[in-house]
Amino acid sequence: MDFKLELVPVPVTDVDRAKDFYERQMGFHVDHDVSFGTDFRVVQVTPPGSACSIAFGKGVVDTPPGSIKMLHLVVDDIEAARDALVGRGVAVDAVEKMSAEGRPDVFYARFADPDGNTWTLQSR
């Protein structure tokens, strides 16, 4: 039996600001932006090449905005990915290398969305 992670809810304070960040600055594809009345709106976006999406909105989750930490976006070329995001106005930390004897090096670069939910670019 397969268990596929396909959606991660991300708490935000301002749905339009989050949509702008994830669509325009991160380059994620907007899959859905649907409202049901005035108390529920869900926006689902997917990173390029990913089988897993994130969703945010009004009435979607009750966790505090900024409480999601260290979601990983795995990329082939971390320098190119970081440069692309920085070019679109995302404040991405410098690339860090983590090494362990006998293991391949792993590279990370961290950033946050406007609410403080944190992300990490990762590359091997």
Contacts in CASP RR format, 6 or more apart in sequence:
PFRMAT RR
TARGET T0000
AUTHOR 0000-0000-0000
METHOD contacts of the structure
MODEL  1
MDFKLELVPVPVTDVDRAKDFYERQMGFHVDHDVSFGTDFRVVQVTPPGS
ACSIAFGKGVVDTPPGSIKMLHLVVDDIEAARDALVGRGVAVDAVEKMSA
EGRPDVFYARFADPDGNTWTLQSR
4 51 0 8 1.000
5 52 0 8 1.000
6 51 0 8 1.000
6 52 0 8 1.000
6 53 0 8 1.000
7 44 0 8 1.000
7 52 0 8 1.000
7 53 0 8 1.000
7 54 0 8 1.000
7 55 0 8 1.000
8 52 0 8 1.000
8 53 0 8 1.000
8 54 0 8 1.000
8 55 0 8 1.000
8 68 0 8 1.000
8 71 0 8 1.000
9 54 0 8 1.000
9 55 0 8 1.000
9 56 0 8 1.000
9 60 0 8 1.000
9 61 0 8 1.000
9 63 0 8 1.000
10 18 0 8 1.000
10 54 0 8 1.000
10 55 0 8 1.000
10 56 0 8 1.000
10 61 0 8 1.000
10 68 0 8 1.000
10 71 0 8 1.000
10 113 0 8 1.000
10 117 0 8 1.000
11 56 0 8 1.000
11 60 0 8 1.000
11 61 0 8 1.000
11 62 0 8 1.000
11 63 0 8 1.000
11 64 0 8 1.000
11 65 0 8 1.000
11 66 0 8 1.000
11 67 0 8 1.000
11 68 0 8 1.000
11 115 0 8 1.000
11 117 0 8 1.000
12 18 0 8 1.000
12 56 0 8 1.000
12 57 0 8 1.000
12 65 0 8 1.000
12 66 0 8 1.000
12 113 0 8 1.000
12 114 0 8 1.000
12 115 0 8 1.000
12 117 0 8 1.000
13 65 0 8 1.000
13 115 0 8 1.000
14 114 0 8 1.000
14 115 0 8 1.000
15 41 0 8 1.000
15 43 0 8 1.000
15 56 0 8 1.000
15 57 0 8 1.000
15 58 0 8 1.000
17 114 0 8 1.000
18 43 0 8 1.000
18 56 0 8 1.000
18 57 0 8 1.000
18 113 0 8 1.000
18 114 0 8 1.000
18 115 0 8 1.000
19 30 0 8 1.000
19 33 0 8 1.000
19 43 0 8 1.000
19 45 0 8 1.000
19 56 0 8 1.000
21 113 0 8 1.000
21 114 0 8 1.000
22 28 0 8 1.000
22 43 0 8 1.000
22 45 0 8 1.000
22 54 0 8 1.000
22 113 0 8 1.000
23 29 0 8 1.000
23 30 0 8 1.000
23 45 0 8 1.000
24 88 0 8 1.000
25 85 0 8 1.000
25 88 0 8 1.000
25 89 0 8 1.000
25 90 0 8 1.000
26 45 0 8 1.000
26 47 0 8 1.000
26 85 0 8 1.000
26 88 0 8 1.000
26 90 0 8 1.000
27 47 0 8 1.000
27 48 0 8 1.000
27 88 0 8 1.000
28 45 0 8 1.000
28 46 0 8 1.000
28 47 0 8 1.000
28 48 0 8 1.000
28 54 0 8 1.000
29 45 0 8 1.000
29 46 0 8 1.000
29 48 0 8 1.000
30 43 0 8 1.000
30 44 0 8 1.000
30 45 0 8 1.000
31 44 0 8 1.000
31 45 0 8 1.000
31 46 0 8 1.000
31 53 0 8 1.000
32 42 0 8 1.000
32 43 0 8 1.000
32 44 0 8 1.000
33 41 0 8 1.000
33 42 0 8 1.000
33 43 0 8 1.000
33 44 0 8 1.000
34 41 0 8 1.000
34 42 0 8 1.000
35 41 0 8 1.000
39 58 0 8 1.000
39 59 0 8 1.000
40 58 0 8 1.000
40 59 0 8 1.000
40 60 0 8 1.000
41 57 0 8 1.000
41 58 0 8 1.000
41 59 0 8 1.000
41 60 0 8 1.000
42 55 0 8 1.000
42 56 0 8 1.000
42 57 0 8 1.000
42 59 0 8 1.000
42 60 0 8 1.000
43 55 0 8 1.000
43 56 0 8 1.000
43 57 0 8 1.000
44 53 0 8 1.000
44 54 0 8 1.000
44 55 0 8 1.000
45 53 0 8 1.000
45 54 0 8 1.000
45 55 0 8 1.000
46 52 0 8 1.000
46 53 0 8 1.000
46 54 0 8 1.000
47 73 0 8 1.000
50 73 0 8 1.000
54 71 0 8 1.000
65 115 0 8 1.000
65 116 0 8 1.000
65 117 0 8 1.000
66 112 0 8 1.000
66 113 0 8 1.000
66 115 0 8 1.000
66 116 0 8 1.000
66 117 0 8 1.000
66 118 0 8 1.000
67 117 0 8 1.000
68 117 0 8 1.000
68 118 0 8 1.000
69 117 0 8 1.000
69 118 0 8 1.000
70 118 0 8 1.000
70 119 0 8 1.000
70 120 0 8 1.000
71 117 0 8 1.000
71 118 0 8 1.000
71 119 0 8 1.000
71 120 0 8 1.000
72 119 0 8 1.000
72 120 0 8 1.000
72 121 0 8 1.000
72 122 0 8 1.000
73 81 0 8 1.000
73 119 0 8 1.000
73 120 0 8 1.000
73 121 0 8 1.000
73 122 0 8 1.000
74 122 0 8 1.000
74 123 0 8 1.000
75 81 0 8 1.000
75 121 0 8 1.000
75 122 0 8 1.000
75 123 0 8 1.000
76 123 0 8 1.000
77 123 0 8 1.000
78 95 0 8 1.000
78 107 0 8 1.000
78 108 0 8 1.000
78 109 0 8 1.000
78 121 0 8 1.000
78 122 0 8 1.000
78 123 0 8 1.000
79 95 0 8 1.000
81 109 0 8 1.000
81 121 0 8 1.000
81 123 0 8 1.000
82 92 0 8 1.000
82 95 0 8 1.000
82 109 0 8 1.000
82 121 0 8 1.000
85 92 0 8 1.000
85 111 0 8 1.000
85 121 0 8 1.000
86 92 0 8 1.000
90 111 0 8 1.000
91 111 0 8 1.000
91 112 0 8 1.000
92 109 0 8 1.000
92 110 0 8 1.000
92 111 0 8 1.000
92 121 0 8 1.000
93 109 0 8 1.000
93 110 0 8 1.000
93 111 0 8 1.000
94 109 0 8 1.000
95 107 0 8 1.000
95 108 0 8 1.000
95 109 0 8 1.000
95 121 0 8 1.000
96 107 0 8 1.000
96 108 0 8 1.000
96 109 0 8 1.000
97 105 0 8 1.000
97 106 0 8 1.000
97 107 0 8 1.000
98 105 0 8 1.000
98 106 0 8 1.000
98 107 0 8 1.000
98 108 0 8 1.000
99 105 0 8 1.000
99 106 0 8 1.000
104 124 0 8 1.000
105 124 0 8 1.000
106 122 0 8 1.000
106 123 0 8 1.000
106 124 0 8 1.000
107 121 0 8 1.000
107 122 0 8 1.000
107 123 0 8 1.000
107 124 0 8 1.000
108 120 0 8 1.000
108 121 0 8 1.000
108 122 0 8 1.000
109 120 0 8 1.000
109 121 0 8 1.000
110 118 0 8 1.000
110 119 0 8 1.000
110 120 0 8 1.000
110 121 0 8 1.000
111 118 0 8 1.000
111 119 0 8 1.000
111 120 0 8 1.000
111 121 0 8 1.000
112 118 0 8 1.000
112 119 0 8 1.000
113 119 0 8 1.000
END
